[in-house]
Amino acid sequence: MREMTYSEVKQEILRRAGKVNPFERVKREDVEEVLGRLTSLDADAWGKEWGRVAARYEALAAELEKKSDKTAGENYYLAYEYFRIGRYPVPSSSEKMNCYHGAMRNYLKAGRTFDAPVERVEIPFEGKKVVGYLQVPRGATKPPVVMHWGGVDGWKEDSRGQSEALHRLGLATFTIDMPGTGENPLLGHEPNAERTFSAAIDHLETRGDIDGRRVAVMGRSFGGYWAAKLAYVEATRLKGAVNWGAGLHYTFQPEWLRPALTETASQYLMGPASLLDSRSYIFRAKSLEEVLEIAPRLSLVTQGLIDKPSAPLLFVNGKHDDQHPVADIYLAMEHGSPKEARIFADGGHMGRVPGQKNDEALKVATNWLKRRLTEN
């Protein structure tokens, strides 16, 4: 298995600092400080060092808050960002788990100051709870809502950029964790795990501050799979669904998945070995072979959904994605209801071109959702 060296990861982090996920909103001098202390990719060391910087910003924010200083929110958000990096890609050690809890804590503190304030919503679910963050743009009256989520490493706290793009279009947002990640009560391979999303839709329909009859969904990276599945399962309740960067059948087959998790995954921060850690986490699998045994169960072909009617469904991805094959888009378009797609000829995973922002793909997805939620 190809594992990136710490030296290689360090150079990639410096390239991404201030520009590319998960480092797009942090300060380069802080990144250089952490990298100056880290000597390996050991999970606990990683969490501890990023958490040290995060704790410094959290303490500063608390002092500023006591003085009613308006910059407290900005510092809570910086604390969140460093805690987020500390648990990245998944909280696979005690120090990384501490960072995950720190990220949630500081995101909520910062979220009170956002233009569209963050409301934590807890929905009873089979003796547990489904948790999400609702944001309604100030001044909006019962706007439509987009429920959206990330993939194996981008959790509900990590969706600010996408939410703000939707808020600028006058849409409310509800961010949630996909099965196997964050606070979702089900693992990624549990039968019908999409019912956690359905429970959220049930809740959104009851609210008076949004229009729960106009709901669409968007999943990014692996999360796009769940958006596609919901397009079938919730065909009558959804106005639209965007699968931004995921497959639905070939992507789960061993002949694709084995090389993706051992050799390719060129755009993944720490290489394919780290992507395997992330994919394993959503199943709580202990090995590559266990992941390869579990994954085919997720296929929408195997589950008998691909020929069924669906809500309007848009696929967005890059032609050269080496995490999820673009062939799955063509497969979906050959079955069931007509679909739409935007494939970026020079793009890799999620349509990204190395060294460039992915603004065009975001614009394609959000404008499509706006049209689907406001037409008629």
KAPE-V814919 format. One record per backbone hydrogen bond with DSSP energy under -0.5 kcal/mol. NH is the residue of the N-H (numbers start at 1). CO is the residue of the C=O. E is the energy in kcal/mol with one decimal. If there is no record, write none. Layout:
# KAPE-V814919
nh=NH co=CO e=E
nh=NH co=CO e=E
This chain:
# KAPE-V814919
nh=2 co=262 e=-2.1
nh=3 co=1 e=-0.6
nh=4 co=270 e=-0.8
nh=9 co=5 e=-2.4
nh=10 co=6 e=-2.8
nh=11 co=7 e=-1.9
nh=12 co=8 e=-1.9
nh=13 co=9 e=-2.7
nh=14 co=10 e=-2.2
nh=15 co=11 e=-1.9
nh=16 co=12 e=-1.9
nh=17 co=13 e=-1.7
nh=18 co=23 e=-2.8
nh=19 co=16 e=-3.2
nh=20 co=16 e=-2.5
nh=23 co=20 e=-2.6
nh=26 co=23 e=-1.2
nh=30 co=27 e=-0.6
nh=31 co=27 e=-2.0
nh=32 co=28 e=-2.8
nh=33 co=29 e=-1.7
nh=34 co=30 e=-2.2
nh=35 co=31 e=-2.6
nh=36 co=32 e=-1.5
nh=37 co=33 e=-0.7
nh=37 co=34 e=-1.4
nh=38 co=34 e=-2.4
nh=46 co=42 e=-2.7
nh=47 co=43 e=-2.5
nh=48 co=44 e=-2.6
nh=49 co=45 e=-2.5
nh=50 co=46 e=-2.0
nh=51 co=47 e=-2.2
nh=52 co=48 e=-1.6
nh=53 co=49 e=-1.3
nh=54 co=50 e=-2.2
nh=55 co=51 e=-2.7
nh=56 co=52 e=-1.3
nh=57 co=53 e=-1.6
nh=58 co=54 e=-2.4
nh=59 co=55 e=-2.4
nh=60 co=56 e=-2.0
nh=61 co=57 e=-2.6
nh=62 co=58 e=-2.2
nh=63 co=59 e=-1.9
nh=64 co=60 e=-2.4
nh=65 co=61 e=-2.5
nh=66 co=62 e=-1.6
nh=67 co=63 e=-1.0
nh=68 co=65 e=-1.7
nh=69 co=64 e=-2.9
nh=72 co=69 e=-1.9
nh=73 co=70 e=-0.6
nh=75 co=71 e=-1.8
nh=76 co=72 e=-2.5
nh=77 co=73 e=-2.1
nh=78 co=74 e=-1.9
nh=79 co=75 e=-2.4
nh=80 co=76 e=-2.4
nh=81 co=77 e=-2.4
nh=82 co=78 e=-2.2
nh=83 co=79 e=-2.4
nh=84 co=80 e=-3.0
nh=85 co=81 e=-2.2
nh=86 co=82 e=-2.0
nh=87 co=83 e=-1.5
nh=87 co=84 e=-0.5
nh=88 co=84 e=-0.7
nh=88 co=85 e=-0.8
nh=92 co=90 e=-2.3
nh=97 co=93 e=-2.4
nh=98 co=94 e=-2.2
nh=99 co=95 e=-1.8
nh=100 co=96 e=-2.0
nh=101 co=97 e=-2.2
nh=102 co=98 e=-2.1
nh=103 co=99 e=-2.6
nh=104 co=100 e=-2.2
nh=105 co=101 e=-2.3
nh=106 co=102 e=-2.4
nh=107 co=103 e=-2.3
nh=108 co=104 e=-2.0
nh=109 co=105 e=-1.5
nh=110 co=106 e=-2.7
nh=111 co=107 e=-2.8
nh=112 co=108 e=-0.9
nh=112 co=109 e=-0.5
nh=113 co=110 e=-2.1
nh=114 co=111 e=-0.9
nh=117 co=115 e=-0.6
nh=118 co=111 e=-1.6
nh=119 co=134 e=-2.2
nh=120 co=118 e=-0.5
nh=121 co=132 e=-3.3
nh=123 co=121 e=-0.5
nh=123 co=130 e=-3.1
nh=124 co=122 e=-0.5
nh=125 co=128 e=-1.8
nh=128 co=125 e=-3.0
nh=130 co=123 e=-2.8
nh=132 co=121 e=-2.2
nh=133 co=175 e=-2.1
nh=134 co=119 e=-2.7
nh=134 co=132 e=-0.5
nh=135 co=173 e=-2.6
nh=140 co=137 e=-2.0
nh=142 co=140 e=-0.7
nh=143 co=209 e=-0.6
nh=145 co=214 e=-2.2
nh=146 co=172 e=-2.5
nh=147 co=145 e=-0.6
nh=147 co=216 e=-2.7
nh=148 co=146 e=-0.6
nh=148 co=174 e=-1.8
nh=149 co=218 e=-1.8
nh=150 co=154 e=-0.6
nh=155 co=153 e=-0.8
nh=158 co=155 e=-2.6
nh=159 co=156 e=-0.8
nh=163 co=159 e=-2.5
nh=164 co=160 e=-2.9
nh=165 co=161 e=-1.7
nh=166 co=162 e=-1.7
nh=167 co=163 e=-2.6
nh=168 co=164 e=-2.1
nh=169 co=165 e=-0.5
nh=169 co=166 e=-0.8
nh=170 co=167 e=-2.3
nh=171 co=166 e=-2.1
nh=172 co=144 e=-2.9
nh=173 co=135 e=-2.4
nh=174 co=146 e=-2.2
nh=175 co=133 e=-2.2
nh=176 co=148 e=-1.5
nh=177 co=131 e=-0.6
nh=180 co=186 e=-2.5
nh=181 co=178 e=-2.0
nh=184 co=181 e=-2.0
nh=188 co=282 e=-2.7
nh=190 co=187 e=-1.2
nh=193 co=190 e=-1.4
nh=195 co=192 e=-1.9
nh=196 co=193 e=-1.8
nh=197 co=194 e=-0.9
nh=198 co=194 e=-1.7
nh=199 co=195 e=-2.1
nh=200 co=196 e=-1.4
nh=201 co=197 e=-2.3
nh=202 co=198 e=-2.4
nh=203 co=199 e=-1.8
nh=204 co=200 e=-2.7
nh=205 co=201 e=-2.0
nh=206 co=202 e=-0.5
nh=206 co=203 e=-1.7
nh=207 co=203 e=-0.6
nh=207 co=204 e=-0.9
nh=211 co=143 e=-2.6
nh=212 co=210 e=-1.1
nh=214 co=211 e=-1.9
nh=215 co=213 e=-0.6
nh=215 co=237 e=-0.6
nh=216 co=145 e=-1.9
nh=217 co=240 e=-1.9
nh=218 co=147 e=-1.9
nh=219 co=242 e=-2.5
nh=220 co=149 e=-2.0
nh=221 co=244 e=-2.5
nh=223 co=220 e=-1.9
nh=224 co=221 e=-2.5
nh=225 co=222 e=-1.9
nh=226 co=222 e=-0.5
nh=227 co=223 e=-1.4
nh=228 co=224 e=-2.3
nh=229 co=225 e=-2.5
nh=230 co=226 e=-2.4
nh=231 co=227 e=-1.7
nh=232 co=228 e=-0.9
nh=232 co=229 e=-0.9
nh=233 co=229 e=-2.7
nh=234 co=230 e=-3.2
nh=235 co=232 e=-1.2
nh=237 co=234 e=-0.9
nh=238 co=234 e=-2.0
nh=239 co=215 e=-2.9
nh=240 co=215 e=-0.5
nh=241 co=312 e=-1.9
nh=242 co=217 e=-2.0
nh=243 co=241 e=-0.5
nh=243 co=314 e=-2.8
nh=244 co=219 e=-2.6
nh=244 co=242 e=-0.9
nh=245 co=243 e=-1.0
nh=245 co=316 e=-1.3
nh=252 co=249 e=-1.9
nh=253 co=250 e=-1.8
nh=256 co=253 e=-1.5
nh=257 co=253 e=-3.1
nh=258 co=254 e=-2.5
nh=260 co=256 e=-1.7
nh=261 co=257 e=-2.1
nh=262 co=258 e=-0.6
nh=262 co=259 e=-0.8
nh=263 co=259 e=-3.1
nh=264 co=259 e=-2.2
nh=265 co=322 e=-0.7
nh=268 co=265 e=-1.5
nh=271 co=268 e=-1.9
nh=273 co=2 e=-0.9
nh=274 co=271 e=-0.8
nh=275 co=271 e=-1.6
nh=276 co=272 e=-2.5
nh=277 co=273 e=-1.6
nh=278 co=274 e=-2.0
nh=279 co=275 e=-2.8
nh=280 co=276 e=-2.9
nh=281 co=277 e=-1.9
nh=282 co=278 e=-1.3
nh=283 co=279 e=-0.7
nh=283 co=280 e=-0.8
nh=284 co=280 e=-1.2
nh=285 co=280 e=-2.5
nh=291 co=287 e=-1.9
nh=292 co=288 e=-2.6
nh=293 co=289 e=-1.4
nh=294 co=290 e=-2.1
nh=295 co=291 e=-2.8
nh=296 co=292 e=-0.6
nh=297 co=294 e=-1.9
nh=298 co=295 e=-2.3
nh=299 co=296 e=-1.3
nh=300 co=248 e=-2.8
nh=303 co=299 e=-1.9
nh=304 co=301 e=-1.5
nh=305 co=300 e=-2.3
nh=306 co=300 e=-1.4
nh=308 co=305 e=-2.2
nh=311 co=231 e=-2.5
nh=314 co=241 e=-2.6
nh=315 co=340 e=-2.1
nh=316 co=243 e=-2.3
nh=317 co=342 e=-1.7
nh=318 co=348 e=-0.8
nh=319 co=344 e=-2.6
nh=320 co=347 e=-2.8
nh=321 co=318 e=-1.5
nh=328 co=325 e=-1.7
nh=329 co=326 e=-1.4
nh=330 co=326 e=-1.1
nh=331 co=327 e=-2.1
nh=332 co=328 e=-2.2
nh=333 co=329 e=-2.0
nh=334 co=330 e=-0.9
nh=334 co=331 e=-0.9
nh=335 co=332 e=-1.4
nh=337 co=308 e=-0.8
nh=340 co=313 e=-2.5
nh=342 co=315 e=-2.6
nh=344 co=317 e=-2.6
nh=344 co=342 e=-0.5
nh=345 co=343 e=-0.7
nh=347 co=344 e=-1.4
nh=348 co=352 e=-3.6
nh=351 co=348 e=-2.6
nh=352 co=349 e=-1.7
nh=354 co=352 e=-0.5
nh=356 co=353 e=-2.3
nh=362 co=358 e=-1.7
nh=363 co=359 e=-2.5
nh=364 co=360 e=-2.5
nh=365 co=361 e=-2.3
nh=366 co=362 e=-2.7
nh=367 co=363 e=-2.4
nh=368 co=364 e=-1.7
nh=369 co=365 e=-2.0
nh=370 co=366 e=-2.4
nh=371 co=367 e=-2.2
nh=372 co=368 e=-2.3
nh=373 co=369 e=-2.0
nh=374 co=370 e=-1.3
nh=375 co=371 e=-1.8
